[in-house]
Amino acid sequence: MWGNMRLAYFLAVFFALTINVSAADKELFSMCSLSPHDEQKAIDCTFRSFAPKSVKRVEIEANGTKLTPLNYIAFDDSDEKAAWLFLIDRSNPRRNKTVQRSVELVKSLYAQANAKNIMAVATFADDLQVLVSPGDPYVNVDERLKGVKADGAATAFYFTAIKGIDILQKVDADRRALVIISDGKAEDTAYSHKDVIKRAKESGVVIYGIGFSEKASETVELQQVERLASETGGPFASAVGSEELKPADFVSKFRQYLTNGGQASAPLNDINGEIKSQLKVIYNDGTTAQSAVSDFFVEPPAEPEPEPVITIEKQDRIPELPLIGKIYQSFDTTIPGASEWARQNQELAWLFLLLPAIILAVLLFYFFKKTQDESGATETEEPFEDIGSDTETPVTVATPIDEQRTSVLATAGRYGYFETLEETPKRFEINEQNVTIGRHSENDFQLDDETVHRHHAVFHISPENRPVITDLDTVNGVMVNGQRISKIELNVGDLIELGEAKFRFFS
């Protein structure tokens, strides 16, 4: 629904007309436009809150009228993806403790990713070094970050921020965020704050600012990081020395900053002409945010031209066809003049029309008579002998599952199978290292059950060649042998439950 073409369209609108940040509360980032479909004009909006808030309901108004019906899809419930690139400032060898603290913070934030998150990590001083490429699903983050230390001299703060934005721009994602972890000291002169903001807005990138200052006298430098975040609609957190990050819930709500909100659409119905539209978002905490007013114009429908009135003079009227003529009129396209011939030869026309029915009736009579004769002959035959109940009927007996869990080591190209616990079990062969599971038809293993989420879980073979299943942060969760899990290594015979759907894993 909201693919790359849609994203490009909204970015164009962003710079032209319809990017709206509420002047009253500065809490809402939204982009609204007229639906490009000619058959049904509608207002389409995509939005995100600057704060990590959950949405209760959404409303779209046009000229003061609430539009209905409204279709709202939360970002987390859609098929959209979010991408993050973490930039760790490793300049100044005296900041090594702070750099190590930054590394541990990135590990904790990286752990919040799910299958719809594309993560990458880089460090910077006088240049940018990529440690984890975007979307690498099996990278050992701890191993990649083990060698990071404060060894840089000069800090090309603005230059490396632009390079990070350029990396994100190439990632196939619907939302993108650059997370800058730095003391804010900028020593490059070829680029400036304005250059970074311009490139971020052109690329649709939100900047997250995390400022670590060695001492209180240096906190003024953190304003460089905070301004980049605030001017692109991203959050900012900071700490001095060994203090905890403020705000305190920044880490726990990190992913929600970018993945809250979603898309809303409502038809204009009969509203046309000059239109003033506004998006209104009501949050679960009772607060409300409104976008700025967007101006649109819908061309009113053209008045239909009156149908011409054809007057037929009395002397020019054509005599009405009899019934047989109307029947033969359907043949006029293939046999010109068939209806006129039927008018002039009605008895013969009726005979030609009824002749096939008469022939069919004779054939049916002959067929039924022959059938009755054959059935009468059958009654004189000897009846079949009753063979009794001595012959045994084959019975299929289900092989019991060994309750003892057996560790599995995958074989290349063959990774086992899932078997459903239905009356007639179904088997899904696992021939790939990555198998997506859910209700949506895009999944490799599709479960037609309303309690299963559209994208519910992912099965994959770990770098240690072990089968692993991971919950995609769903409400109904994933149960393995009666225990709810977020991620676990599977063993032979494990019972897996996604909502009310149940199946077992076999090697």
CORKA-V730318 format. One record per residue. N is the residue number from 1. D_LAST is the distance of its C-alpha to the last C-alpha in whole Angstrom. Layout:
BEGIN
{{N D_LAST} {N D_LAST}}
END
This chain:
BEGIN
{{1 37} {2 38} {3 37} {4 39} {5 42} {6 43} {7 42} {8 45} {9 47} {10 47} {11 48} {12 51} {13 52} {14 51} {15 54} {16 56} {17 57} {18 54} {19 53} {20 54} {21 54} {22 56} {23 59} {24 59} {25 56} {26 54} {27 51} {28 50} {29 49} {30 49} {31 49} {32 50} {33 51} {34 53} {35 50} {36 50} {37 50} {38 53} {39 53} {40 52} {41 53} {42 51} {43 51} {44 48} {45 47} {46 44} {47 45} {48 44} {49 46} {50 47} {51 46} {52 42} {53 43} {54 41} {55 43} {56 44} {57 46} {58 47} {59 50} {60 52} {61 56} {62 58} {63 62} {64 61} {65 59} {66 56} {67 54} {68 51} {69 49} {70 47} {71 43} {72 42} {73 38} {74 37} {75 36} {76 33} {77 32} {78 33} {79 31} {80 33} {81 32} {82 34} {83 34} {84 36} {85 37} {86 38} {87 41} {88 42} {89 46} {90 46} {91 50} {92 52} {93 51} {94 53} {95 50} {96 47} {97 47} {98 47} {99 44} {100 42} {101 42} {102 41} {103 38} {104 37} {105 38} {106 36} {107 33} {108 33} {109 34} {110 31} {111 29} {112 30} {113 28} {114 26} {115 24} {116 28} {117 29} {118 30} {119 31} {120 33} {121 35} {122 39} {123 42} {124 45} {125 49} {126 51} {127 48} {128 44} {129 41} {130 38} {131 35} {132 32} {133 32} {134 32} {135 28} {136 26} {137 23} {138 22} {139 25} {140 26} {141 29} {142 30} {143 30} {144 32} {145 35} {146 35} {147 38} {148 40} {149 43} {150 47} {151 48} {152 50} {153 54} {154 55} {155 53} {156 52} {157 51} {158 52} {159 51} {160 48} {161 47} {162 48} {163 46} {164 43} {165 44} {166 44} {167 40} {168 39} {169 41} {170 39} {171 36} {172 35} {173 35} {174 37} {175 38} {176 39} {177 40} {178 41} {179 41} {180 44} {181 44} {182 48} {183 51} {184 53} {185 55} {186 56} {187 57} {188 57} {189 60} {190 59} {191 57} {192 57} {193 56} {194 57} {195 55} {196 52} {197 53} {198 53} {199 50} {200 48} {201 50} {202 49} {203 46} {204 45} {205 44} {206 44} {207 45} {208 44} {209 46} {210 46} {211 49} {212 49} {213 53} {214 54} {215 57} {216 59} {217 61} {218 59} {219 57} {220 59} {221 57} {222 54} {223 56} {224 55} {225 51} {226 52} {227 54} {228 51} {229 49} {230 52} {231 53} {232 49} {233 48} {234 46} {235 46} {236 48} {237 47} {238 49} {239 50} {240 53} {241 52} {242 49} {243 50} {244 47} {245 46} {246 48} {247 47} {248 45} {249 42} {250 42} {251 39} {252 37} {253 38} {254 38} {255 35} {256 37} {257 40} {258 39} {259 37} {260 39} {261 41} {262 40} {263 42} {264 44} {265 46} {266 49} {267 51} {268 55} {269 56} {270 60} {271 60} {272 62} {273 64} {274 64} {275 61} {276 61} {277 57} {278 56} {279 52} {280 52} {281 49} {282 49} {283 47} {284 45} {285 48} {286 51} {287 52} {288 52} {289 52} {290 54} {291 54} {292 57} {293 59} {294 58} {295 60} {296 59} {297 62} {298 61} {299 63} {300 64} {301 64} {302 67} {303 69} {304 69} {305 71} {306 73} {307 73} {308 76} {309 78} {310 80} {311 83} {312 84} {313 87} {314 88} {315 90} {316 87} {317 84} {318 82} {319 83} {320 80} {321 78} {322 78} {323 74} {324 74} {325 75} {326 72} {327 70} {328 71} {329 70} {330 67} {331 67} {332 70} {333 67} {334 67} {335 70} {336 73} {337 75} {338 74} {339 74} {340 78} {341 78} {342 77} {343 80} {344 82} {345 81} {346 79} {347 80} {348 78} {349 75} {350 75} {351 75} {352 72} {353 70} {354 70} {355 70} {356 66} {357 66} {358 68} {359 67} {360 63} {361 65} {362 66} {363 63} {364 61} {365 64} {366 64} {367 60} {368 60} {369 63} {370 61} {371 58} {372 60} {373 62} {374 59} {375 57} {376 61} {377 60} {378 57} {379 58} {380 60} {381 57} {382 56} {383 53} {384 50} {385 49} {386 47} {387 44} {388 44} {389 41} {390 40} {391 37} {392 34} {393 32} {394 28} {395 26} {396 22} {397 21} {398 17} {399 15} {400 15} {401 12} {402 13} {403 14} {404 14} {405 11} {406 9} {407 9} {408 7} {409 8} {410 8} {411 9} {412 12} {413 12} {414 9} {415 6} {416 4} {417 7} {418 9} {419 11} {420 15} {421 17} {422 20} {423 22} {424 20} {425 17} {426 16} {427 12} {428 12} {429 10} {430 9} {431 12} {432 13} {433 14} {434 15} {435 15} {436 18} {437 18} {438 21} {439 24} {440 25} {441 25} {442 25} {443 21} {444 18} {445 17} {446 20} {447 20} {448 24} {449 25} {450 28} {451 26} {452 24} {453 25} {454 26} {455 24} {456 22} {457 19} {458 17} {459 13} {460 13} {461 12} {462 15} {463 17} {464 16} {465 13} {466 11} {467 9} {468 12} {469 14} {470 18} {471 21} {472 23} {473 26} {474 26} {475 28} {476 26} {477 23} {478 20} {479 19} {480 16} {481 16} {482 20} {483 21} {484 22} {485 20} {486 21} {487 19} {488 16} {489 13} {490 10} {491 8} {492 6} {493 8} {494 10} {495 13} {496 14} {497 18} {498 20} {499 23} {500 23} {501 20} {502 17} {503 13} {504 10} {505 7} {506 4} {507 0}}
END
